[in-house]
Amino acid sequence: MTPNPDLDLARKVVKFSRGEAFLLKHVVFDVIDSSGPSNVQAFYLSTNSCEGSNFVSIHPAGINPYSISLGTGVAFAPGTAIYCNSGSHVRAWVYLYGYELPPGAV
């Protein structure tokens, strides 16, 4: 994800191919700027560009990488997009780790 200082702007992180499902196991938010008030510094990952269906969220305490294990994982159907919504004046690179699954597995 390209770092972005704008308030509540959703950026598409990835769109999975229509041929394969995806099992997300781990997320890393590498925070590079957290200059705003702490009450609005947050990142949310969702399957739409609004904050209504978040499956991961963090409130970073400073400029550091934050690693989140998703246990057994979160499965996504083929063609699903993942967006990152961020609060005011907080920017990060977002890394998603997991593996592809056959389309019928989700």
Secondary structure, 3 states (H helix, E strand, C coil): CCCCCCCCEEEEEEECCCCCEEEEEEEEEEEEEECCCHHHCCEEEECCCCCCCEEEEECCCCCCEEEEEEEEEEEECCCCEEEEEECCCEEEEEEEEEEEECHHHC
